[in-house]
Amino acid sequence: MDWRQYIHSDPGVLVGKPVVRGTRLSVQFLLELFSAGWTERQVLDSYPQLTREQLQAVFAFVAECMKEEAMYTLPVDQPRP
């Protein structure tokens, strides 16, 4: 999926956060709904302006962004006896 037709960033909308085109719904906000346990059906019912394709684009966008990221496990300091 080419997320670029569904997700964009405009400095005049939510300070440039990536949003679903034609809405003020940020990628971050939608991901937070899913992380809070919302289902796709709940999101689509609550935000009828969204389509299933737009939600798929949110995940495609994040997946592409994550390809650029490197996450490293840092050692945790153990308390000294």
mmCIF file of the N, C-alpha and C atoms, coordinates in Angstrom:
data_MODEL
# 
_entry.id   MODEL 
# 
loop_
_atom_site.group_PDB 
_atom_site.id 
_atom_site.type_symbol 
_atom_site.label_atom_id 
_atom_site.label_alt_id 
_atom_site.label_comp_id 
_atom_site.label_asym_id 
_atom_site.label_entity_id 
_atom_site.label_seq_id 
_atom_site.pdbx_PDB_ins_code 
_atom_site.Cartn_x 
_atom_site.Cartn_y 
_atom_site.Cartn_z 
_atom_site.occupancy 
_atom_site.B_iso_or_equiv 
_atom_site.pdbx_formal_charge 
_atom_site.auth_seq_id 
_atom_site.auth_comp_id 
_atom_site.auth_asym_id 
_atom_site.auth_atom_id 
_atom_site.pdbx_PDB_model_num 
ATOM 1   N N  . MET A 1 1  ? 0.841   -1.185 0.000  1.00 0.00 ? 1  MET A N  1 
ATOM 2   C CA . MET A 1 1  ? 0.000   0.000  0.000  1.00 0.00 ? 1  MET A CA 1 
ATOM 3   C C  . MET A 1 1  ? 0.882   1.243  0.000  1.00 0.00 ? 1  MET A C  1 
ATOM 4   N N  . ASP A 1 2  ? 0.497   2.222  -0.791 1.00 0.00 ? 2  ASP A N  1 
ATOM 5   C CA . ASP A 1 2  ? 1.205   3.502  -0.802 1.00 0.00 ? 2  ASP A CA 1 
ATOM 6   C C  . ASP A 1 2  ? 0.497   4.447  0.166  1.00 0.00 ? 2  ASP A C  1 
ATOM 7   N N  . TRP A 1 3  ? 1.054   4.573  1.353  1.00 0.00 ? 3  TRP A N  1 
ATOM 8   C CA . TRP A 1 3  ? 0.430   5.387  2.396  1.00 0.00 ? 3  TRP A CA 1 
ATOM 9   C C  . TRP A 1 3  ? 0.412   6.874  2.025  1.00 0.00 ? 3  TRP A C  1 
ATOM 10  N N  . ARG A 1 4  ? 1.254   7.296  1.091  1.00 0.00 ? 4  ARG A N  1 
ATOM 11  C CA . ARG A 1 4  ? 1.382   8.723  0.772  1.00 0.00 ? 4  ARG A CA 1 
ATOM 12  C C  . ARG A 1 4  ? 0.087   9.358  0.256  1.00 0.00 ? 4  ARG A C  1 
ATOM 13  N N  . GLN A 1 5  ? -0.788  8.567  -0.302 1.00 0.00 ? 5  GLN A N  1 
ATOM 14  C CA . GLN A 1 5  ? -2.055  9.143  -0.767 1.00 0.00 ? 5  GLN A CA 1 
ATOM 15  C C  . GLN A 1 5  ? -3.051  9.341  0.378  1.00 0.00 ? 5  GLN A C  1 
ATOM 16  N N  . TYR A 1 6  ? -2.742  8.800  1.557  1.00 0.00 ? 6  TYR A N  1 
ATOM 17  C CA . TYR A 1 6  ? -3.655  8.885  2.694  1.00 0.00 ? 6  TYR A CA 1 
ATOM 18  C C  . TYR A 1 6  ? -3.109  9.665  3.887  1.00 0.00 ? 6  TYR A C  1 
ATOM 19  N N  . ILE A 1 7  ? -1.808  9.730  4.029  1.00 0.00 ? 7  ILE A N  1 
ATOM 20  C CA . ILE A 1 7  ? -1.183  10.365 5.199  1.00 0.00 ? 7  ILE A CA 1 
ATOM 21  C C  . ILE A 1 7  ? -0.351  11.544 4.715  1.00 0.00 ? 7  ILE A C  1 
ATOM 22  N N  . HIS A 1 8  ? -0.462  12.665 5.404  1.00 0.00 ? 8  HIS A N  1 
ATOM 23  C CA . HIS A 1 8  ? 0.389   13.808 5.045  1.00 0.00 ? 8  HIS A CA 1 
ATOM 24  C C  . HIS A 1 8  ? 0.668   14.655 6.279  1.00 0.00 ? 8  HIS A C  1 
ATOM 25  N N  . SER A 1 9  ? 1.579   15.573 6.097  1.00 0.00 ? 9  SER A N  1 
ATOM 26  C CA . SER A 1 9  ? 1.977   16.467 7.174  1.00 0.00 ? 9  SER A CA 1 
ATOM 27  C C  . SER A 1 9  ? 1.924   17.897 6.651  1.00 0.00 ? 9  SER A C  1 
ATOM 28  N N  . ASP A 1 10 ? 1.285   18.761 7.414  1.00 0.00 ? 10 ASP A N  1 
ATOM 29  C CA . ASP A 1 10 ? 1.150   20.175 7.056  1.00 0.00 ? 10 ASP A CA 1 
ATOM 30  C C  . ASP A 1 10 ? 1.412   20.976 8.321  1.00 0.00 ? 10 ASP A C  1 
ATOM 31  N N  . PRO A 1 11 ? 2.390   21.879 8.296  1.00 0.00 ? 11 PRO A N  1 
ATOM 32  C CA . PRO A 1 11 ? 2.690   22.671 9.500  1.00 0.00 ? 11 PRO A CA 1 
ATOM 33  C C  . PRO A 1 11 ? 1.475   23.428 10.049 1.00 0.00 ? 11 PRO A C  1 
ATOM 34  N N  . GLY A 1 12 ? 0.477   23.675 9.217  1.00 0.00 ? 12 GLY A N  1 
ATOM 35  C CA . GLY A 1 12 ? -0.718  24.382 9.660  1.00 0.00 ? 12 GLY A CA 1 
ATOM 36  C C  . GLY A 1 12 ? -1.772  23.484 10.288 1.00 0.00 ? 12 GLY A C  1 
ATOM 37  N N  . VAL A 1 13 ? -1.529  22.168 10.299 1.00 0.00 ? 13 VAL A N  1 
ATOM 38  C CA . VAL A 1 13 ? -2.479  21.221 10.888 1.00 0.00 ? 13 VAL A CA 1 
ATOM 39  C C  . VAL A 1 13 ? -1.756  20.426 11.966 1.00 0.00 ? 13 VAL A C  1 
ATOM 40  N N  . LEU A 1 14 ? -2.215  20.583 13.205 1.00 0.00 ? 14 LEU A N  1 
ATOM 41  C CA . LEU A 1 14 ? -1.632  19.881 14.361 1.00 0.00 ? 14 LEU A CA 1 
ATOM 42  C C  . LEU A 1 14 ? -0.115  20.027 14.417 1.00 0.00 ? 14 LEU A C  1 
ATOM 43  N N  . VAL A 1 15 ? 0.370   21.196 14.123 1.00 0.00 ? 15 VAL A N  1 
ATOM 44  C CA . VAL A 1 15 ? 1.791   21.537 14.212 1.00 0.00 ? 15 VAL A CA 1 
ATOM 45  C C  . VAL A 1 15 ? 2.649   20.601 13.347 1.00 0.00 ? 15 VAL A C  1 
ATOM 46  N N  . GLY A 1 16 ? 2.084   20.105 12.258 1.00 0.00 ? 16 GLY A N  1 
ATOM 47  C CA . GLY A 1 16 ? 2.851   19.283 11.331 1.00 0.00 ? 16 GLY A CA 1 
ATOM 48  C C  . GLY A 1 16 ? 2.881   17.798 11.634 1.00 0.00 ? 16 GLY A C  1 
ATOM 49  N N  . LYS A 1 17 ? 2.143   17.357 12.654 1.00 0.00 ? 17 LYS A N  1 
ATOM 50  C CA . LYS A 1 17 ? 2.092   15.911 12.918 1.00 0.00 ? 17 LYS A CA 1 
ATOM 51  C C  . LYS A 1 17 ? 1.482   15.213 11.709 1.00 0.00 ? 17 LYS A C  1 
ATOM 52  N N  . PRO A 1 18 ? 1.926   14.002 11.396 1.00 0.00 ? 18 PRO A N  1 
ATOM 53  C CA . PRO A 1 18 ? 1.294   13.259 10.305 1.00 0.00 ? 18 PRO A CA 1 
ATOM 54  C C  . PRO A 1 18 ? -0.173  12.963 10.637 1.00 0.00 ? 18 PRO A C  1 
ATOM 55  N N  . VAL A 1 19 ? -1.054  13.285 9.704  1.00 0.00 ? 19 VAL A N  1 
ATOM 56  C CA . VAL A 1 19 ? -2.488  13.079 9.882  1.00 0.00 ? 19 VAL A CA 1 
ATOM 57  C C  . VAL A 1 19 ? -3.051  12.338 8.675  1.00 0.00 ? 19 VAL A C  1 
ATOM 58  N N  . VAL A 1 20 ? -4.240  11.789 8.871  1.00 0.00 ? 20 VAL A N  1 
ATOM 59  C CA . VAL A 1 20 ? -4.973  11.209 7.754  1.00 0.00 ? 20 VAL A CA 1 
ATOM 60  C C  . VAL A 1 20 ? -5.460  12.383 6.904  1.00 0.00 ? 20 VAL A C  1 
ATOM 61  N N  . ARG A 1 21 ? -5.131  12.328 5.629  1.00 0.00 ? 21 ARG A N  1 
ATOM 62  C CA . ARG A 1 21 ? -5.477  13.410 4.708  1.00 0.00 ? 21 ARG A CA 1 
ATOM 63  C C  . ARG A 1 21 ? -6.975  13.740 4.790  1.00 0.00 ? 21 ARG A C  1 
ATOM 64  N N  . GLY A 1 22 ? -7.274  15.035 4.869  1.00 0.00 ? 22 GLY A N  1 
ATOM 65  C CA . GLY A 1 22 ? -8.654  15.488 4.938  1.00 0.00 ? 22 GLY A CA 1 
ATOM 66  C C  . GLY A 1 22 ? -9.262  15.473 6.329  1.00 0.00 ? 22 GLY A C  1 
ATOM 67  N N  . THR A 1 23 ? -8.438  15.119 7.330  1.00 0.00 ? 23 THR A N  1 
ATOM 68  C CA . THR A 1 23 ? -8.922  15.100 8.712  1.00 0.00 ? 23 THR A CA 1 
ATOM 69  C C  . THR A 1 23 ? -7.899  15.792 9.607  1.00 0.00 ? 23 THR A C  1 
ATOM 70  N N  . ARG A 1 24 ? -8.241  15.908 10.856 1.00 0.00 ? 24 ARG A N  1 
ATOM 71  C CA . ARG A 1 24 ? -7.291  16.356 11.865 1.00 0.00 ? 24 ARG A CA 1 
ATOM 72  C C  . ARG A 1 24 ? -6.955  15.198 12.806 1.00 0.00 ? 24 ARG A C  1 
ATOM 73  N N  . LEU A 1 25 ? -7.137  13.980 12.328 1.00 0.00 ? 25 LEU A N  1 
ATOM 74  C CA . LEU A 1 25 ? -6.839  12.781 13.116 1.00 0.00 ? 25 LEU A CA 1 
ATOM 75  C C  . LEU A 1 25 ? -5.396  12.383 12.861 1.00 0.00 ? 25 LEU A C  1 
ATOM 76  N N  . SER A 1 26 ? -4.578  12.510 13.902 1.00 0.00 ? 26 SER A N  1 
ATOM 77  C CA . SER A 1 26 ? -3.159  12.206 13.731 1.00 0.00 ? 26 SER A CA 1 
ATOM 78  C C  . SER A 1 26 ? -2.913  10.701 13.777 1.00 0.00 ? 26 SER A C  1 
ATOM 79  N N  . VAL A 1 27 ? -1.834  10.307 13.137 1.00 0.00 ? 27 VAL A N  1 
ATOM 80  C CA . VAL A 1 27 ? -1.388  8.917  13.182 1.00 0.00 ? 27 VAL A CA 1 
ATOM 81  C C  . VAL A 1 27 ? -1.187  8.511  14.634 1.00 0.00 ? 27 VAL A C  1 
ATOM 82  N N  . GLN A 1 28 ? -0.562  9.372  15.407 1.00 0.00 ? 28 GLN A N  1 
ATOM 83  C CA . GLN A 1 28 ? -0.318  9.086  16.828 1.00 0.00 ? 28 GLN A CA 1 
ATOM 84  C C  . GLN A 1 28 ? -1.619  8.823  17.567 1.00 0.00 ? 28 GLN A C  1 
ATOM 85  N N  . PHE A 1 29 ? -2.606  9.668  17.375 1.00 0.00 ? 29 PHE A N  1 
ATOM 86  C CA . PHE A 1 29 ? -3.893  9.515  18.057 1.00 0.00 ? 29 PHE A CA 1 
ATOM 87  C C  . PHE A 1 29 ? -4.536  8.173  17.709 1.00 0.00 ? 29 PHE A C  1 
ATOM 88  N N  . LEU A 1 30 ? -4.540  7.826  16.439 1.00 0.00 ? 30 LEU A N  1 
ATOM 89  C CA . LEU A 1 30 ? -5.163  6.574  16.020 1.00 0.00 ? 30 LEU A CA 1 
ATOM 90  C C  . LEU A 1 30 ? -4.419  5.370  16.591 1.00 0.00 ? 30 LEU A C  1 
ATOM 91  N N  . LEU A 1 31 ? -3.094  5.426  16.609 1.00 0.00 ? 31 LEU A N  1 
ATOM 92  C CA . LEU A 1 31 ? -2.331  4.333  17.204 1.00 0.00 ? 31 LEU A CA 1 
ATOM 93  C C  . LEU A 1 31 ? -2.609  4.216  18.703 1.00 0.00 ? 31 LEU A C  1 
ATOM 94  N N  . GLU A 1 32 ? -2.778  5.351  19.361 1.00 0.00 ? 32 GLU A N  1 
ATOM 95  C CA . GLU A 1 32 ? -3.096  5.320  20.796 1.00 0.00 ? 32 GLU A CA 1 
ATOM 96  C C  . GLU A 1 32 ? -4.447  4.656  21.048 1.00 0.00 ? 32 GLU A C  1 
ATOM 97  N N  . LEU A 1 33 ? -5.414  4.864  20.152 1.00 0.00 ? 33 LEU A N  1 
ATOM 98  C CA . LEU A 1 33 ? -6.702  4.194  20.309 1.00 0.00 ? 33 LEU A CA 1 
ATOM 99  C C  . LEU A 1 33 ? -6.517  2.679  20.241 1.00 0.00 ? 33 LEU A C  1 
ATOM 100 N N  . PHE A 1 34 ? -5.752  2.215  19.257 1.00 0.00 ? 34 PHE A N  1 
ATOM 101 C CA . PHE A 1 34 ? -5.523  0.780  19.132 1.00 0.00 ? 34 PHE A CA 1 
ATOM 102 C C  . PHE A 1 34 ? -4.744  0.236  20.327 1.00 0.00 ? 34 PHE A C  1 
ATOM 103 N N  . SER A 1 35 ? -3.771  0.998  20.805 1.00 0.00 ? 35 SER A N  1 
ATOM 104 C CA . SER A 1 35 ? -2.996  0.513  21.954 1.00 0.00 ? 35 SER A CA 1 
ATOM 105 C C  . SER A 1 35 ? -3.839  0.485  23.225 1.00 0.00 ? 35 SER A C  1 
ATOM 106 N N  . ALA A 1 36 ? -4.913  1.270  23.250 1.00 0.00 ? 36 ALA A N  1 
ATOM 107 C CA . ALA A 1 36 ? -5.828  1.263  24.392 1.00 0.00 ? 36 ALA A CA 1 
ATOM 108 C C  . ALA A 1 36 ? -6.868  0.149  24.276 1.00 0.00 ? 36 ALA A C  1 
ATOM 109 N N  . GLY A 1 37 ? -6.793  -0.631 23.184 1.00 0.00 ? 37 GLY A N  1 
ATOM 110 C CA . GLY A 1 37 ? -7.691  -1.767 23.048 1.00 0.00 ? 37 GLY A CA 1 
ATOM 111 C C  . GLY A 1 37 ? -8.854  -1.573 22.092 1.00 0.00 ? 37 GLY A C  1 
ATOM 112 N N  . TRP A 1 38 ? -8.938  -0.426 21.436 1.00 0.00 ? 38 TRP A N  1 
ATOM 113 C CA . TRP A 1 38 ? -10.014 -0.213 20.482 1.00 0.00 ? 38 TRP A CA 1 
ATOM 114 C C  . TRP A 1 38 ? -9.850  -1.177 19.309 1.00 0.00 ? 38 TRP A C  1 
ATOM 115 N N  . THR A 1 39 ? -10.966 -1.590 18.754 1.00 0.00 ? 39 THR A N  1 
ATOM 116 C CA . THR A 1 39 ? -10.947 -2.425 17.556 1.00 0.00 ? 39 THR A CA 1 
ATOM 117 C C  . THR A 1 39 ? -11.096 -1.541 16.317 1.00 0.00 ? 39 THR A C  1 
ATOM 118 N N  . GLU A 1 40 ? -10.783 -2.130 15.179 1.00 0.00 ? 40 GLU A N  1 
ATOM 119 C CA . GLU A 1 40 ? -10.979 -1.397 13.927 1.00 0.00 ? 40 GLU A CA 1 
ATOM 120 C C  . GLU A 1 40 ? -12.427 -0.938 13.802 1.00 0.00 ? 40 GLU A C  1 
ATOM 121 N N  . ARG A 1 41 ? -13.365 -1.797 14.140 1.00 0.00 ? 41 ARG A N  1 
ATOM 122 C CA . ARG A 1 41 ? -14.788 -1.448 14.038 1.00 0.00 ? 41 ARG A CA 1 
ATOM 123 C C  . ARG A 1 41 ? -15.123 -0.275 14.946 1.00 0.00 ? 41 ARG A C  1 
ATOM 124 N N  . GLN A 1 42 ? -14.596 -0.251 16.165 1.00 0.00 ? 42 GLN A N  1 
ATOM 125 C CA . GLN A 1 42 ? -14.870 0.863  17.080 1.00 0.00 ? 42 GLN A CA 1 
ATOM 126 C C  . GLN A 1 42 ? -14.322 2.173  16.521 1.00 0.00 ? 42 GLN A C  1 
ATOM 127 N N  . VAL A 1 43 ? -13.125 2.132  15.956 1.00 0.00 ? 43 VAL A N  1 
ATOM 128 C CA . VAL A 1 43 ? -12.534 3.345  15.383 1.00 0.00 ? 43 VAL A CA 1 
ATOM 129 C C  . VAL A 1 43 ? -13.378 3.835  14.207 1.00 0.00 ? 43 VAL A C  1 
ATOM 130 N N  . LEU A 1 44 ? -13.726 2.920  13.307 1.00 0.00 ? 44 LEU A N  1 
ATOM 131 C CA . LEU A 1 44 ? -14.507 3.317  12.128 1.00 0.00 ? 44 LEU A CA 1 
ATOM 132 C C  . LEU A 1 44 ? -15.902 3.804  12.512 1.00 0.00 ? 44 LEU A C  1 
ATOM 133 N N  . ASP A 1 45 ? -16.504 3.195  13.513 1.00 0.00 ? 45 ASP A N  1 
ATOM 134 C CA . ASP A 1 45 ? -17.824 3.646  13.964 1.00 0.00 ? 45 ASP A CA 1 
ATOM 135 C C  . ASP A 1 45 ? -17.746 5.011  14.643 1.00 0.00 ? 45 ASP A C  1 
ATOM 136 N N  . SER A 1 46 ? -16.676 5.250  15.389 1.00 0.00 ? 46 SER A N  1 
ATOM 137 C CA . SER A 1 46 ? -16.530 6.517  16.115 1.00 0.00 ? 46 SER A CA 1 
ATOM 138 C C  . SER A 1 46 ? -16.089 7.662  15.215 1.00 0.00 ? 46 SER A C  1 
ATOM 139 N N  . TYR A 1 47 ? -15.410 7.341  14.133 1.00 0.00 ? 47 TYR A N  1 
ATOM 140 C CA . TYR A 1 47 ? -14.906 8.351  13.200 1.00 0.00 ? 47 TYR A CA 1 
ATOM 141 C C  . TYR A 1 47 ? -15.346 7.954  11.796 1.00 0.00 ? 47 TYR A C  1 
ATOM 142 N N  . PRO A 1 48 ? -16.624 8.179  11.479 1.00 0.00 ? 48 PRO A N  1 
ATOM 143 C CA . PRO A 1 48 ? -17.180 7.701  10.211 1.00 0.00 ? 48 PRO A CA 1 
ATOM 144 C C  . PRO A 1 48 ? -16.541 8.310  8.963  1.00 0.00 ? 48 PRO A C  1 
ATOM 145 N N  . GLN A 1 49 ? -15.777 9.369  9.128  1.00 0.00 ? 49 GLN A N  1 
ATOM 146 C CA . GLN A 1 49 ? -15.084 9.952  7.978  1.00 0.00 ? 49 GLN A CA 1 
ATOM 147 C C  . GLN A 1 49 ? -13.883 9.104  7.556  1.00 0.00 ? 49 GLN A C  1 
ATOM 148 N N  . LEU A 1 50 ? -13.453 8.181  8.412  1.00 0.00 ? 50 LEU A N  1 
ATOM 149 C CA . LEU A 1 50 ? -12.314 7.316  8.092  1.00 0.00 ? 50 LEU A CA 1 
ATOM 150 C C  . LEU A 1 50 ? -12.764 6.094  7.311  1.00 0.00 ? 50 LEU A C  1 
ATOM 151 N N  . THR A 1 51 ? -11.853 5.609  6.479  1.00 0.00 ? 51 THR A N  1 
ATOM 152 C CA . THR A 1 51 ? -12.102 4.373  5.750  1.00 0.00 ? 51 THR A CA 1 
ATOM 153 C C  . THR A 1 51 ? -11.114 3.311  6.223  1.00 0.00 ? 51 THR A C  1 
ATOM 154 N N  . ARG A 1 52 ? -11.418 2.083  5.898  1.00 0.00 ? 52 ARG A N  1 
ATOM 155 C CA . ARG A 1 52 ? -10.516 0.985  6.243  1.00 0.00 ? 52 ARG A CA 1 
ATOM 156 C C  . ARG A 1 52 ? -9.156  1.190  5.568  1.00 0.00 ? 52 ARG A C  1 
ATOM 157 N N  . GLU A 1 53 ? -9.154  1.686  4.331  1.00 0.00 ? 53 GLU A N  1 
ATOM 158 C CA . GLU A 1 53 ? -7.903  1.923  3.615  1.00 0.00 ? 53 GLU A CA 1 
ATOM 159 C C  . GLU A 1 53 ? -7.054  2.980  4.315  1.00 0.00 ? 53 GLU A C  1 
ATOM 160 N N  . GLN A 1 54 ? -7.692  4.007  4.860  1.00 0.00 ? 54 GLN A N  1 
ATOM 161 C CA . GLN A 1 54 ? -6.947  5.034  5.587  1.00 0.00 ? 54 GLN A CA 1 
ATOM 162 C C  . GLN A 1 54 ? -6.302  4.443  6.840  1.00 0.00 ? 54 GLN A C  1 
ATOM 163 N N  . LEU A 1 55 ? -7.012  3.568  7.531  1.00 0.00 ? 55 LEU A N  1 
ATOM 164 C CA . LEU A 1 55 ? -6.426  2.927  8.712  1.00 0.00 ? 55 LEU A CA 1 
ATOM 165 C C  . LEU A 1 55 ? -5.260  2.026  8.320  1.00 0.00 ? 55 LEU A C  1 
ATOM 166 N N  . GLN A 1 56 ? -5.387  1.315  7.229  1.00 0.00 ? 56 GLN A N  1 
ATOM 167 C CA . GLN A 1 56 ? -4.276  0.495  6.749  1.00 0.00 ? 56 GLN A CA 1 
ATOM 168 C C  . GLN A 1 56 ? -3.079  1.381  6.429  1.00 0.00 ? 56 GLN A C  1 
ATOM 169 N N  . ALA A 1 57 ? -3.335  2.552  5.875  1.00 0.00 ? 57 ALA A N  1 
ATOM 170 C CA . ALA A 1 57 ? -2.256  3.482  5.544  1.00 0.00 ? 57 ALA A CA 1 
ATOM 171 C C  . ALA A 1 57 ? -1.528  3.951  6.800  1.00 0.00 ? 57 ALA A C  1 
ATOM 172 N N  . VAL A 1 58 ? -2.254  4.116  7.904  1.00 0.00 ? 58 VAL A N  1 
ATOM 173 C CA . VAL A 1 58 ? -1.617  4.499  9.165  1.00 0.00 ? 58 VAL A CA 1 
ATOM 174 C C  . VAL A 1 58 ? -0.562  3.465  9.536  1.00 0.00 ? 58 VAL A C  1 
ATOM 175 N N  . PHE A 1 59 ? -0.913  2.199  9.458  1.00 0.00 ? 59 PHE A N  1 
ATOM 176 C CA . PHE A 1 59 ? 0.031   1.140  9.813  1.00 0.00 ? 59 PHE A CA 1 
ATOM 177 C C  . PHE A 1 59 ? 1.158   1.021  8.795  1.00 0.00 ? 59 PHE A C  1 
ATOM 178 N N  . ALA A 1 60 ? 0.855   1.228  7.521  1.00 0.00 ? 60 ALA A N  1 
ATOM 179 C CA . ALA A 1 60 ? 1.903   1.186  6.491  1.00 0.00 ? 60 ALA A CA 1 
ATOM 180 C C  . ALA A 1 60 ? 2.906   2.315  6.716  1.00 0.00 ? 60 ALA A C  1 
ATOM 181 N N  . PHE A 1 61 ? 2.403   3.492  7.078  1.00 0.00 ? 61 PHE A N  1 
ATOM 182 C CA . PHE A 1 61 ? 3.264   4.640  7.356  1.00 0.00 ? 61 PHE A CA 1 
ATOM 183 C C  . PHE A 1 61 ? 4.199   4.345  8.525  1.00 0.00 ? 61 PHE A C  1 
ATOM 184 N N  . VAL A 1 62 ? 3.631   3.827  9.613  1.00 0.00 ? 62 VAL A N  1 
ATOM 185 C CA . VAL A 1 62 ? 4.437   3.537  10.806 1.00 0.00 ? 62 VAL A CA 1 
ATOM 186 C C  . VAL A 1 62 ? 5.445   2.433  10.508 1.00 0.00 ? 62 VAL A C  1 
ATOM 187 N N  . ALA A 1 63 ? 5.035   1.425  9.767  1.00 0.00 ? 63 ALA A N  1 
ATOM 188 C CA . ALA A 1 63 ? 5.957   0.339  9.418  1.00 0.00 ? 63 ALA A CA 1 
ATOM 189 C C  . ALA A 1 63 ? 7.145   0.876  8.631  1.00 0.00 ? 63 ALA A C  1 
ATOM 190 N N  . GLU A 1 64 ? 6.885   1.775  7.697  1.00 0.00 ? 64 GLU A N  1 
ATOM 191 C CA . GLU A 1 64 ? 7.988   2.354  6.930  1.00 0.00 ? 64 GLU A CA 1 
ATOM 192 C C  . GLU A 1 64 ? 8.880   3.221  7.808  1.00 0.00 ? 64 GLU A C  1 
ATOM 193 N N  . CYS A 1 65 ? 8.286   3.986  8.706  1.00 0.00 ? 65 CYS A N  1 
ATOM 194 C CA . CYS A 1 65 ? 9.081   4.810  9.619  1.00 0.00 ? 65 CYS A CA 1 
ATOM 195 C C  . CYS A 1 65 ? 9.974   3.939  10.497 1.00 0.00 ? 65 CYS A C  1 
ATOM 196 N N  . MET A 1 66 ? 9.459   2.812  10.943 1.00 0.00 ? 66 MET A N  1 
ATOM 197 C CA . MET A 1 66 ? 10.220  1.943  11.831 1.00 0.00 ? 66 MET A CA 1 
ATOM 198 C C  . MET A 1 66 ? 11.402  1.289  11.119 1.00 0.00 ? 66 MET A C  1 
ATOM 199 N N  . LYS A 1 67 ? 11.347  1.158  9.814  1.00 0.00 ? 67 LYS A N  1 
ATOM 200 C CA . LYS A 1 67 ? 12.486  0.611  9.074  1.00 0.00 ? 67 LYS A CA 1 
ATOM 201 C C  . LYS A 1 67 ? 13.713  1.490  9.237  1.00 0.00 ? 67 LYS A C  1 
ATOM 202 N N  . GLU A 1 68 ? 13.484  2.767  9.468  1.00 0.00 ? 68 GLU A N  1 
ATOM 203 C CA . GLU A 1 68 ? 14.561  3.734  9.601  1.00 0.00 ? 68 GLU A CA 1 
ATOM 204 C C  . GLU A 1 68 ? 15.130  3.772  11.019 1.00 0.00 ? 68 GLU A C  1 
ATOM 205 N N  . GLU A 1 69 ? 14.412  3.190  11.958 1.00 0.00 ? 69 GLU A N  1 
ATOM 206 C CA . GLU A 1 69 ? 14.797  3.267  13.361 1.00 0.00 ? 69 GLU A CA 1 
ATOM 207 C C  . GLU A 1 69 ? 15.624  2.059  13.773 1.00 0.00 ? 69 GLU A C  1 
ATOM 208 N N  . ALA A 1 70 ? 16.518  2.287  14.691 1.00 0.00 ? 70 ALA A N  1 
ATOM 209 C CA . ALA A 1 70 ? 17.270  1.201  15.307 1.00 0.00 ? 70 ALA A CA 1 
ATOM 210 C C  . ALA A 1 70 ? 17.005  1.269  16.805 1.00 0.00 ? 70 ALA A C  1 
ATOM 211 N N  . MET A 1 71 ? 16.584  0.162  17.359 1.00 0.00 ? 71 MET A N  1 
ATOM 212 C CA . MET A 1 71 ? 16.305  0.119  18.789 1.00 0.00 ? 71 MET A CA 1 
ATOM 213 C C  . MET A 1 71 ? 17.305  -0.822 19.435 1.00 0.00 ? 71 MET A C  1 
ATOM 214 N N  . TYR A 1 72 ? 17.904  -0.350 20.481 1.00 0.00 ? 72 TYR A N  1 
ATOM 215 C CA . TYR A 1 72 ? 18.925  -1.122 21.166 1.00 0.00 ? 72 TYR A CA 1 
ATOM 216 C C  . TYR A 1 72 ? 18.499  -1.357 22.602 1.00 0.00 ? 72 TYR A C  1 
ATOM 217 N N  . THR A 1 73 ? 18.771  -2.543 23.093 1.00 0.00 ? 73 THR A N  1 
ATOM 218 C CA . THR A 1 73 ? 18.512  -2.849 24.490 1.00 0.00 ? 73 THR A CA 1 
ATOM 219 C C  . THR A 1 73 ? 19.701  -2.376 25.299 1.00 0.00 ? 73 THR A C  1 
ATOM 220 N N  . LEU A 1 74 ? 19.431  -1.524 26.250 1.00 0.00 ? 74 LEU A N  1 
ATOM 221 C CA . LEU A 1 74 ? 20.497  -1.003 27.099 1.00 0.00 ? 74 LEU A CA 1 
ATOM 222 C C  . LEU A 1 74 ? 20.553  -1.826 28.375 1.00 0.00 ? 74 LEU A C  1 
ATOM 223 N N  . PRO A 1 75 ? 21.753  -2.082 28.861 1.00 0.00 ? 75 PRO A N  1 
ATOM 224 C CA . PRO A 1 75 ? 21.839  -2.837 30.118 1.00 0.00 ? 75 PRO A CA 1 
ATOM 225 C C  . PRO A 1 75 ? 21.242  -2.023 31.256 1.00 0.00 ? 75 PRO A C  1 
ATOM 226 N N  . VAL A 1 76 ? 20.574  -2.727 32.129 1.00 0.00 ? 76 VAL A N  1 
ATOM 227 C CA . VAL A 1 76 ? 19.971  -2.088 33.297 1.00 0.00 ? 76 VAL A CA 1 
ATOM 228 C C  . VAL A 1 76 ? 20.950  -2.230 34.455 1.00 0.00 ? 76 VAL A C  1 
ATOM 229 N N  . ASP A 1 77 ? 21.220  -1.113 35.091 1.00 0.00 ? 77 ASP A N  1 
ATOM 230 C CA . ASP A 1 77 ? 22.110  -1.170 36.253 1.00 0.00 ? 77 ASP A CA 1 
ATOM 231 C C  . ASP A 1 77 ? 21.435  -1.940 37.374 1.00 0.00 ? 77 ASP A C  1 
ATOM 232 N N  . GLN A 1 78 ? 22.166  -2.877 37.923 1.00 0.00 ? 78 GLN A N  1 
ATOM 233 C CA . GLN A 1 78 ? 21.663  -3.644 39.062 1.00 0.00 ? 78 GLN A CA 1 
ATOM 234 C C  . GLN A 1 78 ? 22.011  -2.887 40.335 1.00 0.00 ? 78 GLN A C  1 
ATOM 235 N N  . PRO A 1 79 ? 21.072  -2.860 41.285 1.00 0.00 ? 79 PRO A N  1 
ATOM 236 C CA . PRO A 1 79 ? 21.393  -2.179 42.541 1.00 0.00 ? 79 PRO A CA 1 
ATOM 237 C C  . PRO A 1 79 ? 22.559  -2.881 43.244 1.00 0.00 ? 79 PRO A C  1 
ATOM 238 N N  . ARG A 1 80 ? 23.391  -2.068 43.847 1.00 0.00 ? 80 ARG A N  1 
ATOM 239 C CA . ARG A 1 80 ? 24.535  -2.624 44.581 1.00 0.00 ? 80 ARG A CA 1 
ATOM 240 C C  . ARG A 1 80 ? 24.102  -3.090 45.956 1.00 0.00 ? 80 ARG A C  1 
ATOM 241 N N  . PRO A 1 81 ? 24.614  -4.228 46.385 1.00 0.00 ? 81 PRO A N  1 
ATOM 242 C CA . PRO A 1 81 ? 24.240  -4.724 47.743 1.00 0.00 ? 81 PRO A CA 1 
ATOM 243 C C  . PRO A 1 81 ? 24.796  -3.869 48.847 1.00 0.00 ? 81 PRO A C  1 
# 
